[in-house]
Amino acid sequence: MKQIEIQNVVASTALSSQLDLRAIADKLPEAEYAPDEFPGLIYRLKKPKTAILLFHSGKVVCTGGKSEKEVGESIRTISRLVRKAGQKVTSRPAIEVQNIVSTADLESELDLNAIALTLGLDRVEYEPEQFPGLVYRLEEPRVVVLLFGSGKLVLTGARRPSDAQRAAELVKSDLERAGLLTRRHASAPPDAPAGPAPRPASQVPA
């Protein structure tokens, strides 16, 4: 199994004890602010490609980042923009990762019915009529893993990339121990020599 691929890092911070969202929206033409529909202000960055949600309380949520580095860059960018808009902001806000969504590939097709029966309904949720994947909840690390028949995994709830990677490896180990995971072996090249053909018995010297 290859390393996990991070798809989304959701993190939060506080830029101030209070923000004037209307004043920020007036200064930032790209901002989306419709308080009748959503209480926060939305600002979308192009690089890195993230979305920032700002609230009156000063709280900020960053979503869409592919790494903690991108989240940090996004928070610093919005902090500068908010400061230029005339708001007082914290110089070095503490950033807390709330959720990391990642994917992995077991490189093997899965029999989800067999997995549900073997691992036990107390550990998994599988209702194919409502959702095509099997939900597997791990206690340590506290990560929720979605398994699909193709062998693809979606992992959510991790706070660190290492937790997501460990969760993927635990799922793989559990399935291997239960005999529910068959590794894919590379097949021999079609033109590989098969060795010399045996001679007919009439040609074998006495």
mmCIF file of the C-alpha atoms, coordinates in Angstrom:
data_MODEL
# 
_entry.id   MODEL 
# 
loop_
_atom_site.group_PDB 
_atom_site.id 
_atom_site.type_symbol 
_atom_site.label_atom_id 
_atom_site.label_alt_id 
_atom_site.label_comp_id 
_atom_site.label_asym_id 
_atom_site.label_entity_id 
_atom_site.label_seq_id 
_atom_site.pdbx_PDB_ins_code 
_atom_site.Cartn_x 
_atom_site.Cartn_y 
_atom_site.Cartn_z 
_atom_site.occupancy 
_atom_site.B_iso_or_equiv 
_atom_site.pdbx_formal_charge 
_atom_site.auth_seq_id 
_atom_site.auth_comp_id 
_atom_site.auth_asym_id 
_atom_site.auth_atom_id 
_atom_site.pdbx_PDB_model_num 
ATOM 1   C CA . MET A 1 1   ? 0.000   0.000   0.000   1.00 0.00 ? 1   MET A CA 1 
ATOM 2   C CA . LYS A 1 2   ? 1.300   3.413   -0.929  1.00 0.00 ? 2   LYS A CA 1 
ATOM 3   C CA . GLN A 1 3   ? 1.371   6.427   1.360   1.00 0.00 ? 3   GLN A CA 1 
ATOM 4   C CA . ILE A 1 4   ? -1.914  8.192   2.028   1.00 0.00 ? 4   ILE A CA 1 
ATOM 5   C CA . GLU A 1 5   ? -2.807  11.219  -0.072  1.00 0.00 ? 5   GLU A CA 1 
ATOM 6   C CA . ILE A 1 6   ? -4.126  14.216  1.847   1.00 0.00 ? 6   ILE A CA 1 
ATOM 7   C CA . GLN A 1 7   ? -7.181  15.737  0.161   1.00 0.00 ? 7   GLN A CA 1 
ATOM 8   C CA . ASN A 1 8   ? -8.277  18.371  2.678   1.00 0.00 ? 8   ASN A CA 1 
ATOM 9   C CA . VAL A 1 9   ? -6.966  19.881  5.910   1.00 0.00 ? 9   VAL A CA 1 
ATOM 10  C CA . VAL A 1 10  ? -9.529  21.758  7.998   1.00 0.00 ? 10  VAL A CA 1 
ATOM 11  C CA . ALA A 1 11  ? -8.050  24.045  10.646  1.00 0.00 ? 11  ALA A CA 1 
ATOM 12  C CA . SER A 1 12  ? -9.205  26.884  12.875  1.00 0.00 ? 12  SER A CA 1 
ATOM 13  C CA . THR A 1 13  ? -7.704  29.856  14.663  1.00 0.00 ? 13  THR A CA 1 
ATOM 14  C CA . ALA A 1 14  ? -8.681  33.218  16.172  1.00 0.00 ? 14  ALA A CA 1 
ATOM 15  C CA . LEU A 1 15  ? -7.466  36.458  14.623  1.00 0.00 ? 15  LEU A CA 1 
ATOM 16  C CA . SER A 1 16  ? -9.158  38.726  17.129  1.00 0.00 ? 16  SER A CA 1 
ATOM 17  C CA . SER A 1 17  ? -11.803 38.932  19.831  1.00 0.00 ? 17  SER A CA 1 
ATOM 18  C CA . GLN A 1 18  ? -14.140 40.637  17.349  1.00 0.00 ? 18  GLN A CA 1 
ATOM 19  C CA . LEU A 1 19  ? -14.201 41.327  13.603  1.00 0.00 ? 19  LEU A CA 1 
ATOM 20  C CA . ASP A 1 20  ? -16.319 43.811  11.647  1.00 0.00 ? 20  ASP A CA 1 
ATOM 21  C CA . LEU A 1 21  ? -17.254 41.604  8.721   1.00 0.00 ? 21  LEU A CA 1 
ATOM 22  C CA . ARG A 1 22  ? -19.128 44.343  6.863   1.00 0.00 ? 22  ARG A CA 1 
ATOM 23  C CA . ALA A 1 23  ? -16.064 46.609  6.959   1.00 0.00 ? 23  ALA A CA 1 
ATOM 24  C CA . ILE A 1 24  ? -13.855 43.735  5.755   1.00 0.00 ? 24  ILE A CA 1 
ATOM 25  C CA . ALA A 1 25  ? -16.264 42.919  2.917   1.00 0.00 ? 25  ALA A CA 1 
ATOM 26  C CA . ASP A 1 26  ? -16.257 46.576  1.824   1.00 0.00 ? 26  ASP A CA 1 
ATOM 27  C CA . LYS A 1 27  ? -12.453 46.567  1.641   1.00 0.00 ? 27  LYS A CA 1 
ATOM 28  C CA . LEU A 1 28  ? -12.094 43.165  -0.028  1.00 0.00 ? 28  LEU A CA 1 
ATOM 29  C CA . PRO A 1 29  ? -14.112 43.006  -3.283  1.00 0.00 ? 29  PRO A CA 1 
ATOM 30  C CA . GLU A 1 30  ? -13.480 39.267  -3.641  1.00 0.00 ? 30  GLU A CA 1 
ATOM 31  C CA . ALA A 1 31  ? -15.096 38.520  -0.280  1.00 0.00 ? 31  ALA A CA 1 
ATOM 32  C CA . GLU A 1 32  ? -18.489 36.789  -0.169  1.00 0.00 ? 32  GLU A CA 1 
ATOM 33  C CA . TYR A 1 33  ? -20.679 38.154  2.600   1.00 0.00 ? 33  TYR A CA 1 
ATOM 34  C CA . ALA A 1 34  ? -24.427 37.513  2.763   1.00 0.00 ? 34  ALA A CA 1 
ATOM 35  C CA . PRO A 1 35  ? -25.346 37.510  6.479   1.00 0.00 ? 35  PRO A CA 1 
ATOM 36  C CA . ASP A 1 36  ? -28.973 36.599  5.727   1.00 0.00 ? 36  ASP A CA 1 
ATOM 37  C CA . GLU A 1 37  ? -27.768 33.300  4.250   1.00 0.00 ? 37  GLU A CA 1 
ATOM 38  C CA . PHE A 1 38  ? -24.608 32.563  6.225   1.00 0.00 ? 38  PHE A CA 1 
ATOM 39  C CA . PRO A 1 39  ? -23.268 34.317  9.343   1.00 0.00 ? 39  PRO A CA 1 
ATOM 40  C CA . GLY A 1 40  ? -19.643 34.284  8.200   1.00 0.00 ? 40  GLY A CA 1 
ATOM 41  C CA . LEU A 1 41  ? -17.587 35.953  5.500   1.00 0.00 ? 41  LEU A CA 1 
ATOM 42  C CA . ILE A 1 42  ? -16.048 33.691  2.841   1.00 0.00 ? 42  ILE A CA 1 
ATOM 43  C CA . TYR A 1 43  ? -12.766 34.539  1.165   1.00 0.00 ? 43  TYR A CA 1 
ATOM 44  C CA . ARG A 1 44  ? -11.321 32.212  -1.464  1.00 0.00 ? 44  ARG A CA 1 
ATOM 45  C CA . LEU A 1 45  ? -7.601  32.167  -2.130  1.00 0.00 ? 45  LEU A CA 1 
ATOM 46  C CA . LYS A 1 46  ? -6.198  31.057  -5.477  1.00 0.00 ? 46  LYS A CA 1 
ATOM 47  C CA . LYS A 1 47  ? -2.756  30.106  -4.201  1.00 0.00 ? 47  LYS A CA 1 
ATOM 48  C CA . PRO A 1 48  ? -2.881  27.995  -2.197  1.00 0.00 ? 48  PRO A CA 1 
ATOM 49  C CA . LYS A 1 49  ? -6.395  27.060  -3.281  1.00 0.00 ? 49  LYS A CA 1 
ATOM 50  C CA . THR A 1 50  ? -8.257  27.336  0.011   1.00 0.00 ? 50  THR A CA 1 
ATOM 51  C CA . ALA A 1 51  ? -11.429 28.876  1.421   1.00 0.00 ? 51  ALA A CA 1 
ATOM 52  C CA . ILE A 1 52  ? -11.341 31.024  4.556   1.00 0.00 ? 52  ILE A CA 1 
ATOM 53  C CA . LEU A 1 53  ? -14.398 31.548  6.762   1.00 0.00 ? 53  LEU A CA 1 
ATOM 54  C CA . LEU A 1 54  ? -14.322 34.566  9.090   1.00 0.00 ? 54  LEU A CA 1 
ATOM 55  C CA . PHE A 1 55  ? -16.825 35.147  11.891  1.00 0.00 ? 55  PHE A CA 1 
ATOM 56  C CA . HIS A 1 56  ? -17.774 38.152  14.057  1.00 0.00 ? 56  HIS A CA 1 
ATOM 57  C CA . SER A 1 57  ? -16.219 36.434  17.076  1.00 0.00 ? 57  SER A CA 1 
ATOM 58  C CA . GLY A 1 58  ? -12.812 36.598  15.420  1.00 0.00 ? 58  GLY A CA 1 
ATOM 59  C CA . LYS A 1 59  ? -12.770 32.874  14.765  1.00 0.00 ? 59  LYS A CA 1 
ATOM 60  C CA . VAL A 1 60  ? -11.420 31.694  11.434  1.00 0.00 ? 60  VAL A CA 1 
ATOM 61  C CA . VAL A 1 61  ? -11.780 28.352  9.666   1.00 0.00 ? 61  VAL A CA 1 
ATOM 62  C CA . CYS A 1 62  ? -9.547  27.336  6.756   1.00 0.00 ? 62  CYS A CA 1 
ATOM 63  C CA . THR A 1 63  ? -10.561 24.482  4.481   1.00 0.00 ? 63  THR A CA 1 
ATOM 64  C CA . GLY A 1 64  ? -9.307  23.035  1.214   1.00 0.00 ? 64  GLY A CA 1 
ATOM 65  C CA . GLY A 1 65  ? -5.593  22.939  2.034   1.00 0.00 ? 65  GLY A CA 1 
ATOM 66  C CA . LYS A 1 66  ? -3.579  19.898  0.996   1.00 0.00 ? 66  LYS A CA 1 
ATOM 67  C CA . SER A 1 67  ? -1.111  20.245  3.874   1.00 0.00 ? 67  SER A CA 1 
ATOM 68  C CA . GLU A 1 68  ? -0.559  22.037  7.162   1.00 0.00 ? 68  GLU A CA 1 
ATOM 69  C CA . LYS A 1 69  ? 1.918   24.265  5.321   1.00 0.00 ? 69  LYS A CA 1 
ATOM 70  C CA . GLU A 1 70  ? -0.800  25.454  2.934   1.00 0.00 ? 70  GLU A CA 1 
ATOM 71  C CA . VAL A 1 71  ? -3.091  26.128  5.886   1.00 0.00 ? 71  VAL A CA 1 
ATOM 72  C CA . GLY A 1 72  ? -0.405  28.246  7.549   1.00 0.00 ? 72  GLY A CA 1 
ATOM 73  C CA . GLU A 1 73  ? 0.187   30.218  4.345   1.00 0.00 ? 73  GLU A CA 1 
ATOM 74  C CA . SER A 1 74  ? -3.559  30.823  3.979   1.00 0.00 ? 74  SER A CA 1 
ATOM 75  C CA . ILE A 1 75  ? -3.985  32.039  7.555   1.00 0.00 ? 75  ILE A CA 1 
ATOM 76  C CA . ARG A 1 76  ? -1.041  34.428  7.201   1.00 0.00 ? 76  ARG A CA 1 
ATOM 77  C CA . THR A 1 77  ? -2.468  35.792  3.948   1.00 0.00 ? 77  THR A CA 1 
ATOM 78  C CA . ILE A 1 78  ? -5.945  36.435  5.347   1.00 0.00 ? 78  ILE A CA 1 
ATOM 79  C CA . SER A 1 79  ? -4.397  37.944  8.474   1.00 0.00 ? 79  SER A CA 1 
ATOM 80  C CA . ARG A 1 80  ? -2.543  40.514  6.347   1.00 0.00 ? 80  ARG A CA 1 
ATOM 81  C CA . LEU A 1 81  ? -5.662  41.308  4.327   1.00 0.00 ? 81  LEU A CA 1 
ATOM 82  C CA . VAL A 1 82  ? -7.823  41.751  7.423   1.00 0.00 ? 82  VAL A CA 1 
ATOM 83  C CA . ARG A 1 83  ? -5.190  44.008  8.973   1.00 0.00 ? 83  ARG A CA 1 
ATOM 84  C CA . LYS A 1 84  ? -5.096  46.131  5.810   1.00 0.00 ? 84  LYS A CA 1 
ATOM 85  C CA . ALA A 1 85  ? -8.888  46.358  6.030   1.00 0.00 ? 85  ALA A CA 1 
ATOM 86  C CA . GLY A 1 86  ? -8.456  48.235  9.292   1.00 0.00 ? 86  GLY A CA 1 
ATOM 87  C CA . GLN A 1 87  ? -9.006  45.408  11.782  1.00 0.00 ? 87  GLN A CA 1 
ATOM 88  C CA . LYS A 1 88  ? -6.780  44.600  14.734  1.00 0.00 ? 88  LYS A CA 1 
ATOM 89  C CA . VAL A 1 89  ? -5.522  41.043  14.521  1.00 0.00 ? 89  VAL A CA 1 
ATOM 90  C CA . THR A 1 90  ? -3.272  38.765  16.556  1.00 0.00 ? 90  THR A CA 1 
ATOM 91  C CA . SER A 1 91  ? 0.287   38.790  15.266  1.00 0.00 ? 91  SER A CA 1 
ATOM 92  C CA . ARG A 1 92  ? 0.855   35.037  15.589  1.00 0.00 ? 92  ARG A CA 1 
ATOM 93  C CA . PRO A 1 93  ? -2.464  33.190  15.893  1.00 0.00 ? 93  PRO A CA 1 
ATOM 94  C CA . ALA A 1 94  ? -2.334  29.593  17.099  1.00 0.00 ? 94  ALA A CA 1 
ATOM 95  C CA . ILE A 1 95  ? -3.598  27.234  14.393  1.00 0.00 ? 95  ILE A CA 1 
ATOM 96  C CA . GLU A 1 96  ? -5.363  24.014  15.371  1.00 0.00 ? 96  GLU A CA 1 
ATOM 97  C CA . VAL A 1 97  ? -6.019  21.238  12.863  1.00 0.00 ? 97  VAL A CA 1 
ATOM 98  C CA . GLN A 1 98  ? -9.579  19.966  13.267  1.00 0.00 ? 98  GLN A CA 1 
ATOM 99  C CA . ASN A 1 99  ? -9.761  17.312  10.575  1.00 0.00 ? 99  ASN A CA 1 
ATOM 100 C CA . ILE A 1 100 ? -7.605  15.743  7.887   1.00 0.00 ? 100 ILE A CA 1 
ATOM 101 C CA . VAL A 1 101 ? -9.343  13.970  5.013   1.00 0.00 ? 101 VAL A CA 1 
ATOM 102 C CA . SER A 1 102 ? -7.112  11.606  3.074   1.00 0.00 ? 102 SER A CA 1 
ATOM 103 C CA . THR A 1 103 ? -7.308  8.667   0.693   1.00 0.00 ? 103 THR A CA 1 
ATOM 104 C CA . ALA A 1 104 ? -5.431  5.402   0.276   1.00 0.00 ? 104 ALA A CA 1 
ATOM 105 C CA . ASP A 1 105 ? -5.519  2.354   -1.974  1.00 0.00 ? 105 ASP A CA 1 
ATOM 106 C CA . LEU A 1 106 ? -5.248  -1.217  -0.668  1.00 0.00 ? 106 LEU A CA 1 
ATOM 107 C CA . GLU A 1 107 ? -4.579  -2.368  -4.253  1.00 0.00 ? 107 GLU A CA 1 
ATOM 108 C CA . SER A 1 108 ? -7.048  -5.209  -3.873  1.00 0.00 ? 108 SER A CA 1 
ATOM 109 C CA . GLU A 1 109 ? -10.763 -5.582  -4.459  1.00 0.00 ? 109 GLU A CA 1 
ATOM 110 C CA . LEU A 1 110 ? -12.776 -6.022  -1.265  1.00 0.00 ? 110 LEU A CA 1 
ATOM 111 C CA . ASP A 1 111 ? -15.792 -8.150  -0.378  1.00 0.00 ? 111 ASP A CA 1 
ATOM 112 C CA . LEU A 1 112 ? -17.585 -5.674  1.888   1.00 0.00 ? 112 LEU A CA 1 
ATOM 113 C CA . ASN A 1 113 ? -20.228 -8.210  2.953   1.00 0.00 ? 113 ASN A CA 1 
ATOM 114 C CA . ALA A 1 114 ? -17.530 -10.592 4.180   1.00 0.00 ? 114 ALA A CA 1 
ATOM 115 C CA . ILE A 1 115 ? -15.735 -7.755  5.963   1.00 0.00 ? 115 ILE A CA 1 
ATOM 116 C CA . ALA A 1 116 ? -18.918 -6.683  7.744   1.00 0.00 ? 116 ALA A CA 1 
ATOM 117 C CA . LEU A 1 117 ? -19.616 -10.234 8.922   1.00 0.00 ? 117 LEU A CA 1 
ATOM 118 C CA . THR A 1 118 ? -16.035 -10.945 9.994   1.00 0.00 ? 118 THR A CA 1 
ATOM 119 C CA . LEU A 1 119 ? -15.186 -7.709  11.778  1.00 0.00 ? 119 LEU A CA 1 
ATOM 120 C CA . GLY A 1 120 ? -18.552 -7.503  13.520  1.00 0.00 ? 120 GLY A CA 1 
ATOM 121 C CA . LEU A 1 121 ? -21.377 -5.006  13.358  1.00 0.00 ? 121 LEU A CA 1 
ATOM 122 C CA . ASP A 1 122 ? -20.154 -3.395  16.580  1.00 0.00 ? 122 ASP A CA 1 
ATOM 123 C CA . ARG A 1 123 ? -17.118 -2.120  14.681  1.00 0.00 ? 123 ARG A CA 1 
ATOM 124 C CA . VAL A 1 124 ? -18.517 -1.406  11.241  1.00 0.00 ? 124 VAL A CA 1 
ATOM 125 C CA . GLU A 1 125 ? -21.585 0.012   9.535   1.00 0.00 ? 125 GLU A CA 1 
ATOM 126 C CA . TYR A 1 126 ? -22.590 -1.360  6.159   1.00 0.00 ? 126 TYR A CA 1 
ATOM 127 C CA . GLU A 1 127 ? -25.914 -0.568  4.497   1.00 0.00 ? 127 GLU A CA 1 
ATOM 128 C CA . PRO A 1 128 ? -25.299 -0.852  0.730   1.00 0.00 ? 128 PRO A CA 1 
ATOM 129 C CA . GLU A 1 129 ? -28.844 0.258   -0.058  1.00 0.00 ? 129 GLU A CA 1 
ATOM 130 C CA . GLN A 1 130 ? -28.060 3.671   1.424   1.00 0.00 ? 130 GLN A CA 1 
ATOM 131 C CA . PHE A 1 131 ? -24.300 4.058   0.900   1.00 0.00 ? 131 PHE A CA 1 
ATOM 132 C CA . PRO A 1 132 ? -21.908 1.990   -1.249  1.00 0.00 ? 132 PRO A CA 1 
ATOM 133 C CA . GLY A 1 133 ? -19.074 2.048   1.270   1.00 0.00 ? 133 GLY A CA 1 
ATOM 134 C CA . LEU A 1 134 ? -18.435 0.316   4.578   1.00 0.00 ? 134 LEU A CA 1 
ATOM 135 C CA . VAL A 1 135 ? -17.812 2.548   7.605   1.00 0.00 ? 135 VAL A CA 1 
ATOM 136 C CA . TYR A 1 136 ? -15.070 1.321   9.944   1.00 0.00 ? 136 TYR A CA 1 
ATOM 137 C CA . ARG A 1 137 ? -14.534 3.303   13.165  1.00 0.00 ? 137 ARG A CA 1 
ATOM 138 C CA . LEU A 1 138 ? -11.175 3.000   14.872  1.00 0.00 ? 138 LEU A CA 1 
ATOM 139 C CA . GLU A 1 139 ? -10.729 3.839   18.534  1.00 0.00 ? 139 GLU A CA 1 
ATOM 140 C CA . GLU A 1 140 ? -6.988  4.504   18.385  1.00 0.00 ? 140 GLU A CA 1 
ATOM 141 C CA . PRO A 1 141 ? -6.274  6.599   16.472  1.00 0.00 ? 141 PRO A CA 1 
ATOM 142 C CA . ARG A 1 142 ? -9.788  8.062   16.429  1.00 0.00 ? 142 ARG A CA 1 
ATOM 143 C CA . VAL A 1 143 ? -10.263 7.892   12.688  1.00 0.00 ? 143 VAL A CA 1 
ATOM 144 C CA . VAL A 1 144 ? -13.265 6.901   10.587  1.00 0.00 ? 144 VAL A CA 1 
ATOM 145 C CA . VAL A 1 145 ? -12.383 4.855   7.521   1.00 0.00 ? 145 VAL A CA 1 
ATOM 146 C CA . LEU A 1 146 ? -14.670 4.366   4.532   1.00 0.00 ? 146 LEU A CA 1 
ATOM 147 C CA . LEU A 1 147 ? -13.893 1.192   2.568   1.00 0.00 ? 147 LEU A CA 1 
ATOM 148 C CA . PHE A 1 148 ? -15.074 0.626   -0.990  1.00 0.00 ? 148 PHE A CA 1 
ATOM 149 C CA . GLY A 1 149 ? -15.220 -2.519  -3.075  1.00 0.00 ? 149 GLY A CA 1 
ATOM 150 C CA . SER A 1 150 ? -12.476 -1.187  -5.342  1.00 0.00 ? 150 SER A CA 1 
ATOM 151 C CA . GLY A 1 151 ? -10.032 -1.251  -2.433  1.00 0.00 ? 151 GLY A CA 1 
ATOM 152 C CA . LYS A 1 152 ? -10.013 2.533   -2.082  1.00 0.00 ? 152 LYS A CA 1 
ATOM 153 C CA . LEU A 1 153 ? -10.130 4.069   1.395   1.00 0.00 ? 153 LEU A CA 1 
ATOM 154 C CA . VAL A 1 154 ? -11.260 7.486   2.585   1.00 0.00 ? 154 VAL A CA 1 
ATOM 155 C CA . LEU A 1 155 ? -9.998  8.446   6.039   1.00 0.00 ? 155 LEU A CA 1 
ATOM 156 C CA . THR A 1 156 ? -11.458 11.293  8.070   1.00 0.00 ? 156 THR A CA 1 
ATOM 157 C CA . GLY A 1 157 ? -11.157 12.586  11.618  1.00 0.00 ? 157 GLY A CA 1 
ATOM 158 C CA . ALA A 1 158 ? -7.368  12.493  11.933  1.00 0.00 ? 158 ALA A CA 1 
ATOM 159 C CA . ARG A 1 159 ? -5.616  15.484  13.482  1.00 0.00 ? 159 ARG A CA 1 
ATOM 160 C CA . ARG A 1 160 ? -2.160  14.531  12.165  1.00 0.00 ? 160 ARG A CA 1 
ATOM 161 C CA . PRO A 1 161 ? -1.068  12.941  8.876   1.00 0.00 ? 161 PRO A CA 1 
ATOM 162 C CA . SER A 1 162 ? 0.694   10.207  10.867  1.00 0.00 ? 162 SER A CA 1 
ATOM 163 C CA . ASP A 1 163 ? -2.633  9.229   12.464  1.00 0.00 ? 163 ASP A CA 1 
ATOM 164 C CA . ALA A 1 164 ? -4.253  8.838   9.049   1.00 0.00 ? 164 ALA A CA 1 
ATOM 165 C CA . GLN A 1 165 ? -1.338  6.742   7.802   1.00 0.00 ? 165 GLN A CA 1 
ATOM 166 C CA . ARG A 1 166 ? -1.457  4.536   10.908  1.00 0.00 ? 166 ARG A CA 1 
ATOM 167 C CA . ALA A 1 167 ? -5.222  4.083   10.517  1.00 0.00 ? 167 ALA A CA 1 
ATOM 168 C CA . ALA A 1 168 ? -4.785  2.919   6.915   1.00 0.00 ? 168 ALA A CA 1 
ATOM 169 C CA . GLU A 1 169 ? -2.104  0.457   7.973   1.00 0.00 ? 169 GLU A CA 1 
ATOM 170 C CA . LEU A 1 170 ? -4.274  -0.877  10.822  1.00 0.00 ? 170 LEU A CA 1 
ATOM 171 C CA . VAL A 1 171 ? -7.171  -1.502  8.445   1.00 0.00 ? 171 VAL A CA 1 
ATOM 172 C CA . LYS A 1 172 ? -4.862  -3.321  6.059   1.00 0.00 ? 172 LYS A CA 1 
ATOM 173 C CA . SER A 1 173 ? -3.470  -5.429  8.909   1.00 0.00 ? 173 SER A CA 1 
ATOM 174 C CA . ASP A 1 174 ? -6.948  -6.322  10.205  1.00 0.00 ? 174 ASP A CA 1 
ATOM 175 C CA . LEU A 1 175 ? -8.065  -7.446  6.756   1.00 0.00 ? 175 LEU A CA 1 
ATOM 176 C CA . GLU A 1 176 ? -4.916  -9.478  6.160   1.00 0.00 ? 176 GLU A CA 1 
ATOM 177 C CA . ARG A 1 177 ? -5.271  -11.288 9.508   1.00 0.00 ? 177 ARG A CA 1 
ATOM 178 C CA . ALA A 1 178 ? -8.878  -12.148 8.640   1.00 0.00 ? 178 ALA A CA 1 
ATOM 179 C CA . GLY A 1 179 ? -7.846  -13.410 5.204   1.00 0.00 ? 179 GLY A CA 1 
ATOM 180 C CA . LEU A 1 180 ? -9.939  -10.749 3.501   1.00 0.00 ? 180 LEU A CA 1 
ATOM 181 C CA . LEU A 1 181 ? -7.176  -9.039  1.584   1.00 0.00 ? 181 LEU A CA 1 
ATOM 182 C CA . THR A 1 182 ? -5.380  -10.562 -1.357  1.00 0.00 ? 182 THR A CA 1 
ATOM 183 C CA . ARG A 1 183 ? -2.297  -8.773  -2.518  1.00 0.00 ? 183 ARG A CA 1 
ATOM 184 C CA . ARG A 1 184 ? -1.886  -8.165  -6.201  1.00 0.00 ? 184 ARG A CA 1 
ATOM 185 C CA . HIS A 1 185 ? 1.181   -9.908  -7.592  1.00 0.00 ? 185 HIS A CA 1 
ATOM 186 C CA . ALA A 1 186 ? 2.926   -8.752  -10.727 1.00 0.00 ? 186 ALA A CA 1 
ATOM 187 C CA . SER A 1 187 ? 2.461   -11.286 -13.515 1.00 0.00 ? 187 SER A CA 1 
ATOM 188 C CA . ALA A 1 188 ? 5.401   -12.585 -15.550 1.00 0.00 ? 188 ALA A CA 1 
ATOM 189 C CA . PRO A 1 189 ? 6.020   -10.894 -18.932 1.00 0.00 ? 189 PRO A CA 1 
ATOM 190 C CA . PRO A 1 190 ? 4.087   -12.648 -21.708 1.00 0.00 ? 190 PRO A CA 1 
ATOM 191 C CA . ASP A 1 191 ? 7.258   -13.241 -23.751 1.00 0.00 ? 191 ASP A CA 1 
ATOM 192 C CA . ALA A 1 192 ? 9.223   -14.724 -20.860 1.00 0.00 ? 192 ALA A CA 1 
ATOM 193 C CA . PRO A 1 193 ? 11.065  -17.875 -22.032 1.00 0.00 ? 193 PRO A CA 1 
ATOM 194 C CA . ALA A 1 194 ? 9.480   -21.073 -20.805 1.00 0.00 ? 194 ALA A CA 1 
ATOM 195 C CA . GLY A 1 195 ? 12.664  -23.155 -21.179 1.00 0.00 ? 195 GLY A CA 1 
ATOM 196 C CA . PRO A 1 196 ? 13.505  -25.772 -23.838 1.00 0.00 ? 196 PRO A CA 1 
ATOM 197 C CA . ALA A 1 197 ? 10.753  -28.165 -24.840 1.00 0.00 ? 197 ALA A CA 1 
ATOM 198 C CA . PRO A 1 198 ? 11.396  -31.840 -23.944 1.00 0.00 ? 198 PRO A CA 1 
ATOM 199 C CA . ARG A 1 199 ? 12.468  -34.088 -26.843 1.00 0.00 ? 199 ARG A CA 1 
ATOM 200 C CA . PRO A 1 200 ? 10.179  -36.939 -27.962 1.00 0.00 ? 200 PRO A CA 1 
ATOM 201 C CA . ALA A 1 201 ? 11.045  -40.295 -26.370 1.00 0.00 ? 201 ALA A CA 1 
ATOM 202 C CA . SER A 1 202 ? 12.088  -41.635 -29.833 1.00 0.00 ? 202 SER A CA 1 
ATOM 203 C CA . GLN A 1 203 ? 14.884  -39.039 -29.937 1.00 0.00 ? 203 GLN A CA 1 
ATOM 204 C CA . VAL A 1 204 ? 16.255  -39.739 -26.469 1.00 0.00 ? 204 VAL A CA 1 
ATOM 205 C CA . PRO A 1 205 ? 19.524  -41.712 -26.801 1.00 0.00 ? 205 PRO A CA 1 
ATOM 206 C CA . ALA A 1 206 ? 19.536  -45.206 -25.279 1.00 0.00 ? 206 ALA A CA 1 
# 
